[in-house]
């Protein structure tokens, strides 16, 4: 039987890449606890297209 928990899957998308207008996107999939973290998640992740660490924000 599957567990019913507070963890949900979220998609993180690079903000710098989106603003630059270059083709392609850098996205990561992760999970978060929706009870503890009610606001949008924001993490520093590696963008392979820009070849540097950038801020990735949660998208719907």
CHARMM internal coordinates of N, CA and C (Angstrom, degrees):
IC EDIT
DIST 1 N 1 CA 1.4346
DIST 1 CA 1 C 1.5347
ANGL 1 N 1 CA 1 C 109.48
DIST 1 C 2 N 1.3217
ANGL 1 CA 1 C 2 N 116.68
DIHE 1 N 1 CA 1 C 2 N 137.75
DIST 2 N 2 CA 1.4619
ANGL 1 C 2 N 2 CA 121.16
DIHE 1 CA 1 C 2 N 2 CA -178.17
DIST 2 CA 2 C 1.5257
ANGL 2 N 2 CA 2 C 111.24
DIHE 1 C 2 N 2 CA 2 C -75.56
DIST 2 C 3 N 1.3350
ANGL 2 CA 2 C 3 N 114.64
DIHE 2 N 2 CA 2 C 3 N 145.82
DIST 3 N 3 CA 1.4606
ANGL 2 C 3 N 3 CA 119.93
DIHE 2 CA 2 C 3 N 3 CA 177.38
DIST 3 CA 3 C 1.5224
ANGL 3 N 3 CA 3 C 109.80
DIHE 2 C 3 N 3 CA 3 C -79.46
DIST 3 C 4 N 1.3069
ANGL 3 CA 3 C 4 N 115.83
DIHE 3 N 3 CA 3 C 4 N 143.60
DIST 4 N 4 CA 1.4593
ANGL 3 C 4 N 4 CA 120.51
DIHE 3 CA 3 C 4 N 4 CA 173.60
DIST 4 CA 4 C 1.5156
ANGL 4 N 4 CA 4 C 106.49
DIHE 3 C 4 N 4 CA 4 C -105.51
DIST 4 C 5 N 1.3063
ANGL 4 CA 4 C 5 N 116.24
DIHE 4 N 4 CA 4 C 5 N 104.80
DIST 5 N 5 CA 1.4600
ANGL 4 C 5 N 5 CA 120.51
DIHE 4 CA 4 C 5 N 5 CA -174.57
DIST 5 CA 5 C 1.5084
ANGL 5 N 5 CA 5 C 112.39
DIHE 4 C 5 N 5 CA 5 C -122.65
DIST 5 C 6 N 1.3119
ANGL 5 CA 5 C 6 N 114.44
DIHE 5 N 5 CA 5 C 6 N -172.86
DIST 6 N 6 CA 1.4552
ANGL 5 C 6 N 6 CA 121.25
DIHE 5 CA 5 C 6 N 6 CA -179.72
DIST 6 CA 6 C 1.5187
ANGL 6 N 6 CA 6 C 112.66
DIHE 5 C 6 N 6 CA 6 C -97.38
DIST 6 C 7 N 1.3502
ANGL 6 CA 6 C 7 N 117.95
DIHE 6 N 6 CA 6 C 7 N -1.48
DIST 7 N 7 CA 1.4568
ANGL 6 C 7 N 7 CA 120.35
DIHE 6 CA 6 C 7 N 7 CA -177.86
DIST 7 CA 7 C 1.5291
ANGL 7 N 7 CA 7 C 110.41
DIHE 6 C 7 N 7 CA 7 C -84.17
DIST 7 C 8 N 1.3264
ANGL 7 CA 7 C 8 N 115.01
DIHE 7 N 7 CA 7 C 8 N 133.12
DIST 8 N 8 CA 1.4634
ANGL 7 C 8 N 8 CA 121.22
DIHE 7 CA 7 C 8 N 8 CA 178.08
DIST 8 CA 8 C 1.5143
ANGL 8 N 8 CA 8 C 109.28
DIHE 7 C 8 N 8 CA 8 C -127.86
DIST 8 C 9 N 1.3246
ANGL 8 CA 8 C 9 N 115.68
DIHE 8 N 8 CA 8 C 9 N 152.42
DIST 9 N 9 CA 1.4583
ANGL 8 C 9 N 9 CA 121.51
DIHE 8 CA 8 C 9 N 9 CA 178.89
DIST 9 CA 9 C 1.5281
ANGL 9 N 9 CA 9 C 109.14
DIHE 8 C 9 N 9 CA 9 C -85.26
DIST 9 C 10 N 1.3279
ANGL 9 CA 9 C 10 N 117.52
DIHE 9 N 9 CA 9 C 10 N 134.16
DIST 10 N 10 CA 1.4635
ANGL 9 C 10 N 10 CA 122.32
DIHE 9 CA 9 C 10 N 10 CA 179.57
DIST 10 CA 10 C 1.5223
ANGL 10 N 10 CA 10 C 109.80
DIHE 9 C 10 N 10 CA 10 C -129.18
DIST 10 C 11 N 1.3367
ANGL 10 CA 10 C 11 N 115.66
DIHE 10 N 10 CA 10 C 11 N 155.42
DIST 11 N 11 CA 1.4605
ANGL 10 C 11 N 11 CA 121.94
DIHE 10 CA 10 C 11 N 11 CA 178.41
DIST 11 CA 11 C 1.5177
ANGL 11 N 11 CA 11 C 108.20
DIHE 10 C 11 N 11 CA 11 C -109.84
DIST 11 C 12 N 1.3303
ANGL 11 CA 11 C 12 N 116.36
DIHE 11 N 11 CA 11 C 12 N 130.58
DIST 12 N 12 CA 1.4591
ANGL 11 C 12 N 12 CA 122.42
DIHE 11 CA 11 C 12 N 12 CA 177.86
DIST 12 CA 12 C 1.5269
ANGL 12 N 12 CA 12 C 108.48
DIHE 11 C 12 N 12 CA 12 C -105.99
DIST 12 C 13 N 1.3370
ANGL 12 CA 12 C 13 N 116.88
DIHE 12 N 12 CA 12 C 13 N 132.15
DIST 13 N 13 CA 1.4620
ANGL 12 C 13 N 13 CA 121.30
DIHE 12 CA 12 C 13 N 13 CA -179.35
DIST 13 CA 13 C 1.5281
ANGL 13 N 13 CA 13 C 109.90
DIHE 12 C 13 N 13 CA 13 C -124.00
DIST 13 C 14 N 1.3193
ANGL 13 CA 13 C 14 N 116.81
DIHE 13 N 13 CA 13 C 14 N 141.70
DIST 14 N 14 CA 1.4715
ANGL 13 C 14 N 14 CA 122.93
DIHE 13 CA 13 C 14 N 14 CA -178.24
DIST 14 CA 14 C 1.5290
ANGL 14 N 14 CA 14 C 110.58
DIHE 13 C 14 N 14 CA 14 C -67.67
DIST 14 C 15 N 1.3365
ANGL 14 CA 14 C 15 N 116.24
DIHE 14 N 14 CA 14 C 15 N 131.50
DIST 15 N 15 CA 1.4636
ANGL 14 C 15 N 15 CA 120.77
DIHE 14 CA 14 C 15 N 15 CA 179.86
DIST 15 CA 15 C 1.5251
ANGL 15 N 15 CA 15 C 111.49
DIHE 14 C 15 N 15 CA 15 C -84.29
DIST 15 C 16 N 1.3269
ANGL 15 CA 15 C 16 N 118.13
DIHE 15 N 15 CA 15 C 16 N -37.56
DIST 16 N 16 CA 1.4655
ANGL 15 C 16 N 16 CA 121.58
DIHE 15 CA 15 C 16 N 16 CA -179.72
DIST 16 CA 16 C 1.5259
ANGL 16 N 16 CA 16 C 111.61
DIHE 15 C 16 N 16 CA 16 C -66.48
DIST 16 C 17 N 1.3115
ANGL 16 CA 16 C 17 N 116.61
DIHE 16 N 16 CA 16 C 17 N -40.87
DIST 17 N 17 CA 1.4664
ANGL 16 C 17 N 17 CA 121.01
DIHE 16 CA 16 C 17 N 17 CA -178.92
DIST 17 CA 17 C 1.5243
ANGL 17 N 17 CA 17 C 110.34
DIHE 16 C 17 N 17 CA 17 C -65.93
DIST 17 C 18 N 1.3240
ANGL 17 CA 17 C 18 N 115.96
DIHE 17 N 17 CA 17 C 18 N -40.76
DIST 18 N 18 CA 1.4646
ANGL 17 C 18 N 18 CA 121.28
DIHE 17 CA 17 C 18 N 18 CA 179.58
DIST 18 CA 18 C 1.5337
ANGL 18 N 18 CA 18 C 110.45
DIHE 17 C 18 N 18 CA 18 C -62.40
DIST 18 C 19 N 1.3334
ANGL 18 CA 18 C 19 N 116.74
DIHE 18 N 18 CA 18 C 19 N -40.47
DIST 19 N 19 CA 1.4658
ANGL 18 C 19 N 19 CA 121.79
DIHE 18 CA 18 C 19 N 19 CA -178.40
DIST 19 CA 19 C 1.5291
ANGL 19 N 19 CA 19 C 112.72
DIHE 18 C 19 N 19 CA 19 C -73.77
DIST 19 C 20 N 1.3430
ANGL 19 CA 19 C 20 N 117.46
DIHE 19 N 19 CA 19 C 20 N -26.82
DIST 20 N 20 CA 1.4606
ANGL 19 C 20 N 20 CA 120.52
DIHE 19 CA 19 C 20 N 20 CA -176.57
DIST 20 CA 20 C 1.5271
ANGL 20 N 20 CA 20 C 112.90
DIHE 19 C 20 N 20 CA 20 C -73.79
DIST 20 C 21 N 1.3360
ANGL 20 CA 20 C 21 N 117.48
DIHE 20 N 20 CA 20 C 21 N -24.42
DIST 21 N 21 CA 1.4586
ANGL 20 C 21 N 21 CA 120.71
DIHE 20 CA 20 C 21 N 21 CA 179.43
DIST 21 CA 21 C 1.5211
ANGL 21 N 21 CA 21 C 114.27
DIHE 20 C 21 N 21 CA 21 C 83.74
DIST 21 C 22 N 1.3325
ANGL 21 CA 21 C 22 N 117.76
DIHE 21 N 21 CA 21 C 22 N 4.93
DIST 22 N 22 CA 1.4607
ANGL 21 C 22 N 22 CA 121.51
DIHE 21 CA 21 C 22 N 22 CA 178.02
DIST 22 CA 22 C 1.5271
ANGL 22 N 22 CA 22 C 109.54
DIHE 21 C 22 N 22 CA 22 C -71.13
DIST 22 C 23 N 1.3442
ANGL 22 CA 22 C 23 N 117.76
DIHE 22 N 22 CA 22 C 23 N 150.62
DIST 23 N 23 CA 1.4675
ANGL 22 C 23 N 23 CA 119.32
DIHE 22 CA 22 C 23 N 23 CA 178.53
DIST 23 CA 23 C 1.5266
ANGL 23 N 23 CA 23 C 111.50
DIHE 22 C 23 N 23 CA 23 C -69.82
DIST 23 C 24 N 1.3204
ANGL 23 CA 23 C 24 N 115.93
DIHE 23 N 23 CA 23 C 24 N 153.19
DIST 24 N 24 CA 1.4600
ANGL 23 C 24 N 24 CA 122.06
DIHE 23 CA 23 C 24 N 24 CA 179.85
DIST 24 CA 24 C 1.5134
ANGL 24 N 24 CA 24 C 111.93
DIHE 23 C 24 N 24 CA 24 C 90.99
DIST 24 C 25 N 1.3420
ANGL 24 CA 24 C 25 N 116.38
DIHE 24 N 24 CA 24 C 25 N 169.61
DIST 25 N 25 CA 1.4598
ANGL 24 C 25 N 25 CA 121.06
DIHE 24 CA 24 C 25 N 25 CA 178.15
DIST 25 CA 25 C 1.5180
ANGL 25 N 25 CA 25 C 109.39
DIHE 24 C 25 N 25 CA 25 C -142.21
DIST 25 C 26 N 1.3133
ANGL 25 CA 25 C 26 N 115.77
DIHE 25 N 25 CA 25 C 26 N 156.37
DIST 26 N 26 CA 1.4548
ANGL 25 C 26 N 26 CA 121.74
DIHE 25 CA 25 C 26 N 26 CA 174.35
DIST 26 CA 26 C 1.5193
ANGL 26 N 26 CA 26 C 106.59
DIHE 25 C 26 N 26 CA 26 C -113.02
DIST 26 C 27 N 1.3310
ANGL 26 CA 26 C 27 N 116.74
DIHE 26 N 26 CA 26 C 27 N 114.00
DIST 27 N 27 CA 1.4590
ANGL 26 C 27 N 27 CA 121.23
DIHE 26 CA 26 C 27 N 27 CA -178.70
DIST 27 CA 27 C 1.5136
ANGL 27 N 27 CA 27 C 110.87
DIHE 26 C 27 N 27 CA 27 C -130.99
DIST 27 C 28 N 1.3197
ANGL 27 CA 27 C 28 N 115.44
DIHE 27 N 27 CA 27 C 28 N 146.15
DIST 28 N 28 CA 1.4569
ANGL 27 C 28 N 28 CA 123.27
DIHE 27 CA 27 C 28 N 28 CA 175.85
DIST 28 CA 28 C 1.5212
ANGL 28 N 28 CA 28 C 108.90
DIHE 27 C 28 N 28 CA 28 C -128.51
DIST 28 C 29 N 1.3241
ANGL 28 CA 28 C 29 N 117.51
DIHE 28 N 28 CA 28 C 29 N 148.56
DIST 29 N 29 CA 1.4572
ANGL 28 C 29 N 29 CA 122.85
DIHE 28 CA 28 C 29 N 29 CA 175.01
DIST 29 CA 29 C 1.5203
ANGL 29 N 29 CA 29 C 108.10
DIHE 28 C 29 N 29 CA 29 C -111.10
DIST 29 C 30 N 1.3291
ANGL 29 CA 29 C 30 N 116.62
DIHE 29 N 29 CA 29 C 30 N 131.66
DIST 30 N 30 CA 1.4564
ANGL 29 C 30 N 30 CA 122.28
DIHE 29 CA 29 C 30 N 30 CA 179.22
DIST 30 CA 30 C 1.5260
ANGL 30 N 30 CA 30 C 108.54
DIHE 29 C 30 N 30 CA 30 C -145.93
DIST 30 C 31 N 1.3321
ANGL 30 CA 30 C 31 N 116.57
DIHE 30 N 30 CA 30 C 31 N -179.59
DIST 31 N 31 CA 1.4561
ANGL 30 C 31 N 31 CA 120.77
DIHE 30 CA 30 C 31 N 31 CA 177.45
DIST 31 CA 31 C 1.5186
ANGL 31 N 31 CA 31 C 109.79
DIHE 30 C 31 N 31 CA 31 C -121.80
DIST 31 C 32 N 1.3278
ANGL 31 CA 31 C 32 N 115.17
DIHE 31 N 31 CA 31 C 32 N 155.28
DIST 32 N 32 CA 1.4622
ANGL 31 C 32 N 32 CA 120.08
DIHE 31 CA 31 C 32 N 32 CA 175.87
DIST 32 CA 32 C 1.5180
ANGL 32 N 32 CA 32 C 108.56
DIHE 31 C 32 N 32 CA 32 C -143.99
DIST 32 C 33 N 1.3237
ANGL 32 CA 32 C 33 N 115.62
DIHE 32 N 32 CA 32 C 33 N 157.18
DIST 33 N 33 CA 1.4526
ANGL 32 C 33 N 33 CA 122.09
DIHE 32 CA 32 C 33 N 33 CA 176.59
DIST 33 CA 33 C 1.5227
ANGL 33 N 33 CA 33 C 107.20
DIHE 32 C 33 N 33 CA 33 C -88.73
DIST 33 C 34 N 1.3369
ANGL 33 CA 33 C 34 N 116.51
DIHE 33 N 33 CA 33 C 34 N 112.38
DIST 34 N 34 CA 1.4577
ANGL 33 C 34 N 34 CA 119.38
DIHE 33 CA 33 C 34 N 34 CA -174.40
DIST 34 CA 34 C 1.5281
ANGL 34 N 34 CA 34 C 113.60
DIHE 33 C 34 N 34 CA 34 C -71.63
DIST 34 C 35 N 1.3340
ANGL 34 CA 34 C 35 N 118.25
DIHE 34 N 34 CA 34 C 35 N -16.68
DIST 35 N 35 CA 1.4632
ANGL 34 C 35 N 35 CA 120.63
DIHE 34 CA 34 C 35 N 35 CA 176.56
DIST 35 CA 35 C 1.5249
ANGL 35 N 35 CA 35 C 111.00
DIHE 34 C 35 N 35 CA 35 C -78.12
DIST 35 C 36 N 1.3342
ANGL 35 CA 35 C 36 N 117.56
DIHE 35 N 35 CA 35 C 36 N -42.06
DIST 36 N 36 CA 1.4622
ANGL 35 C 36 N 36 CA 122.10
DIHE 35 CA 35 C 36 N 36 CA -177.70
DIST 36 CA 36 C 1.5204
ANGL 36 N 36 CA 36 C 112.55
DIHE 35 C 36 N 36 CA 36 C -82.30
DIST 36 C 37 N 1.3353
ANGL 36 CA 36 C 37 N 117.06
DIHE 36 N 36 CA 36 C 37 N -34.75
DIST 37 N 37 CA 1.4612
ANGL 36 C 37 N 37 CA 122.30
DIHE 36 CA 36 C 37 N 37 CA -176.71
DIST 37 CA 37 C 1.5221
ANGL 37 N 37 CA 37 C 108.40
DIHE 36 C 37 N 37 CA 37 C -118.34
DIST 37 C 38 N 1.3110
ANGL 37 CA 37 C 38 N 116.50
DIHE 37 N 37 CA 37 C 38 N 88.21
DIST 38 N 38 CA 1.4608
ANGL 37 C 38 N 38 CA 119.59
DIHE 37 CA 37 C 38 N 38 CA -176.08
DIST 38 CA 38 C 1.5221
ANGL 38 N 38 CA 38 C 112.27
DIHE 37 C 38 N 38 CA 38 C -83.24
DIST 38 C 39 N 1.3595
ANGL 38 CA 38 C 39 N 117.59
DIHE 38 N 38 CA 38 C 39 N -27.68
DIST 39 N 39 CA 1.4584
ANGL 38 C 39 N 39 CA 120.01
DIHE 38 CA 38 C 39 N 39 CA 179.48
DIST 39 CA 39 C 1.5266
ANGL 39 N 39 CA 39 C 110.52
DIHE 38 C 39 N 39 CA 39 C -84.17
DIST 39 C 40 N 1.3327
ANGL 39 CA 39 C 40 N 115.68
DIHE 39 N 39 CA 39 C 40 N 175.43
DIST 40 N 40 CA 1.4663
ANGL 39 C 40 N 40 CA 120.92
DIHE 39 CA 39 C 40 N 40 CA -178.09
DIST 40 CA 40 C 1.5230
ANGL 40 N 40 CA 40 C 111.10
DIHE 39 C 40 N 40 CA 40 C -69.54
DIST 40 C 41 N 1.3186
ANGL 40 CA 40 C 41 N 115.41
DIHE 40 N 40 CA 40 C 41 N 139.57
DIST 41 N 41 CA 1.4582
ANGL 40 C 41 N 41 CA 122.56
DIHE 40 CA 40 C 41 N 41 CA -178.46
DIST 41 CA 41 C 1.5334
ANGL 41 N 41 CA 41 C 109.85
DIHE 40 C 41 N 41 CA 41 C -79.27
DIST 41 C 42 N 1.3279
ANGL 41 CA 41 C 42 N 116.53
DIHE 41 N 41 CA 41 C 42 N 142.59
DIST 42 N 42 CA 1.4621
ANGL 41 C 42 N 42 CA 122.48
DIHE 41 CA 41 C 42 N 42 CA -179.62
DIST 42 CA 42 C 1.5248
ANGL 42 N 42 CA 42 C 108.52
DIHE 41 C 42 N 42 CA 42 C -140.66
DIST 42 C 43 N 1.3371
ANGL 42 CA 42 C 43 N 117.15
DIHE 42 N 42 CA 42 C 43 N 113.95
DIST 43 N 43 CA 1.4577
ANGL 42 C 43 N 43 CA 121.88
DIHE 42 CA 42 C 43 N 43 CA -177.09
DIST 43 CA 43 C 1.5176
ANGL 43 N 43 CA 43 C 111.14
DIHE 42 C 43 N 43 CA 43 C -130.32
DIST 43 C 44 N 1.3337
ANGL 43 CA 43 C 44 N 116.30
DIHE 43 N 43 CA 43 C 44 N 153.95
DIST 44 N 44 CA 1.4628
ANGL 43 C 44 N 44 CA 121.39
DIHE 43 CA 43 C 44 N 44 CA 173.29
DIST 44 CA 44 C 1.5280
ANGL 44 N 44 CA 44 C 107.49
DIHE 43 C 44 N 44 CA 44 C -89.01
DIST 44 C 45 N 1.3288
ANGL 44 CA 44 C 45 N 116.39
DIHE 44 N 44 CA 44 C 45 N 121.57
DIST 45 N 45 CA 1.4564
ANGL 44 C 45 N 45 CA 122.54
DIHE 44 CA 44 C 45 N 45 CA 179.67
DIST 45 CA 45 C 1.5275
ANGL 45 N 45 CA 45 C 108.69
DIHE 44 C 45 N 45 CA 45 C -132.71
DIST 45 C 46 N 1.3363
ANGL 45 CA 45 C 46 N 116.47
DIHE 45 N 45 CA 45 C 46 N 164.57
DIST 46 N 46 CA 1.4611
ANGL 45 C 46 N 46 CA 121.99
DIHE 45 CA 45 C 46 N 46 CA -179.89
DIST 46 CA 46 C 1.5244
ANGL 46 N 46 CA 46 C 110.04
DIHE 45 C 46 N 46 CA 46 C -82.67
DIST 46 C 47 N 1.3364
ANGL 46 CA 46 C 47 N 116.05
DIHE 46 N 46 CA 46 C 47 N 131.50
DIST 47 N 47 CA 1.4552
ANGL 46 C 47 N 47 CA 122.07
DIHE 46 CA 46 C 47 N 47 CA 175.45
DIST 47 CA 47 C 1.5284
ANGL 47 N 47 CA 47 C 107.64
DIHE 46 C 47 N 47 CA 47 C -103.95
DIST 47 C 48 N 1.3390
ANGL 47 CA 47 C 48 N 118.31
DIHE 47 N 47 CA 47 C 48 N 110.39
DIST 48 N 48 CA 1.4679
ANGL 47 C 48 N 48 CA 120.43
DIHE 47 CA 47 C 48 N 48 CA -176.63
DIST 48 CA 48 C 1.5268
ANGL 48 N 48 CA 48 C 114.16
DIHE 47 C 48 N 48 CA 48 C -68.95
DIST 48 C 49 N 1.3243
ANGL 48 CA 48 C 49 N 118.43
DIHE 48 N 48 CA 48 C 49 N -22.63
DIST 49 N 49 CA 1.4589
ANGL 48 C 49 N 49 CA 121.10
DIHE 48 CA 48 C 49 N 49 CA -179.84
DIST 49 CA 49 C 1.5301
ANGL 49 N 49 CA 49 C 109.93
DIHE 48 C 49 N 49 CA 49 C -77.15
DIST 49 C 50 N 1.3399
ANGL 49 CA 49 C 50 N 116.74
DIHE 49 N 49 CA 49 C 50 N -44.55
DIST 50 N 50 CA 1.4647
ANGL 49 C 50 N 50 CA 121.24
DIHE 49 CA 49 C 50 N 50 CA 177.94
DIST 50 CA 50 C 1.5310
ANGL 50 N 50 CA 50 C 111.72
DIHE 49 C 50 N 50 CA 50 C -84.26
DIST 50 C 51 N 1.3172
ANGL 50 CA 50 C 51 N 117.34
DIHE 50 N 50 CA 50 C 51 N -13.97
DIST 51 N 51 CA 1.4677
ANGL 50 C 51 N 51 CA 125.08
DIHE 50 CA 50 C 51 N 51 CA 179.12
DIST 51 CA 51 C 1.5269
ANGL 51 N 51 CA 51 C 112.78
DIHE 50 C 51 N 51 CA 51 C 59.09
DIST 51 C 52 N 1.3285
ANGL 51 CA 51 C 52 N 116.22
DIHE 51 N 51 CA 51 C 52 N 45.30
DIST 52 N 52 CA 1.4618
ANGL 51 C 52 N 52 CA 121.17
DIHE 51 CA 51 C 52 N 52 CA 175.97
DIST 52 CA 52 C 1.5251
ANGL 52 N 52 CA 52 C 109.80
DIHE 51 C 52 N 52 CA 52 C -160.16
DIST 52 C 53 N 1.3391
ANGL 52 CA 52 C 53 N 115.50
DIHE 52 N 52 CA 52 C 53 N 167.85
DIST 53 N 53 CA 1.4650
ANGL 52 C 53 N 53 CA 121.80
DIHE 52 CA 52 C 53 N 53 CA 177.69
DIST 53 CA 53 C 1.5306
ANGL 53 N 53 CA 53 C 108.12
DIHE 52 C 53 N 53 CA 53 C -78.39
DIST 53 C 54 N 1.3379
ANGL 53 CA 53 C 54 N 115.85
DIHE 53 N 53 CA 53 C 54 N 130.89
DIST 54 N 54 CA 1.4651
ANGL 53 C 54 N 54 CA 120.81
DIHE 53 CA 53 C 54 N 54 CA 179.86
DIST 54 CA 54 C 1.5214
ANGL 54 N 54 CA 54 C 109.59
DIHE 53 C 54 N 54 CA 54 C -136.33
DIST 54 C 55 N 1.3191
ANGL 54 CA 54 C 55 N 116.43
DIHE 54 N 54 CA 54 C 55 N 166.55
DIST 55 N 55 CA 1.4633
ANGL 54 C 55 N 55 CA 122.21
DIHE 54 CA 54 C 55 N 55 CA 178.43
DIST 55 CA 55 C 1.5241
ANGL 55 N 55 CA 55 C 108.69
DIHE 54 C 55 N 55 CA 55 C -81.82
DIST 55 C 56 N 1.3071
ANGL 55 CA 55 C 56 N 116.71
DIHE 55 N 55 CA 55 C 56 N 127.73
DIST 56 N 56 CA 1.4626
ANGL 55 C 56 N 56 CA 123.76
DIHE 55 CA 55 C 56 N 56 CA 176.71
DIST 56 CA 56 C 1.5255
ANGL 56 N 56 CA 56 C 107.82
DIHE 55 C 56 N 56 CA 56 C -113.26
DIST 56 C 57 N 1.3414
ANGL 56 CA 56 C 57 N 116.71
DIHE 56 N 56 CA 56 C 57 N 128.04
DIST 57 N 57 CA 1.4597
ANGL 56 C 57 N 57 CA 121.42
DIHE 56 CA 56 C 57 N 57 CA 179.99
DIST 57 CA 57 C 1.5123
ANGL 57 N 57 CA 57 C 110.61
DIHE 56 C 57 N 57 CA 57 C -111.20
DIST 57 C 58 N 1.3143
ANGL 57 CA 57 C 58 N 114.53
DIHE 57 N 57 CA 57 C 58 N 152.89
DIST 58 N 58 CA 1.4680
ANGL 57 C 58 N 58 CA 121.63
DIHE 57 CA 57 C 58 N 58 CA 179.51
DIST 58 CA 58 C 1.5188
ANGL 58 N 58 CA 58 C 109.95
DIHE 57 C 58 N 58 CA 58 C -69.97
DIST 58 C 59 N 1.3523
ANGL 58 CA 58 C 59 N 115.72
DIHE 58 N 58 CA 58 C 59 N 135.32
DIST 59 N 59 CA 1.4681
ANGL 58 C 59 N 59 CA 121.06
DIHE 58 CA 58 C 59 N 59 CA 175.22
DIST 59 CA 59 C 1.5185
ANGL 59 N 59 CA 59 C 108.46
DIHE 58 C 59 N 59 CA 59 C -115.26
DIST 59 C 60 N 1.3012
ANGL 59 CA 59 C 60 N 116.72
DIHE 59 N 59 CA 59 C 60 N 163.45
DIST 60 N 60 CA 1.4684
ANGL 59 C 60 N 60 CA 121.64
DIHE 59 CA 59 C 60 N 60 CA -178.98
DIST 60 CA 60 C 1.5103
ANGL 60 N 60 CA 60 C 109.88
DIHE 59 C 60 N 60 CA 60 C -74.42
END
COOR INIT
IC SEED 1 N 1 CA 1 C
IC BUILD
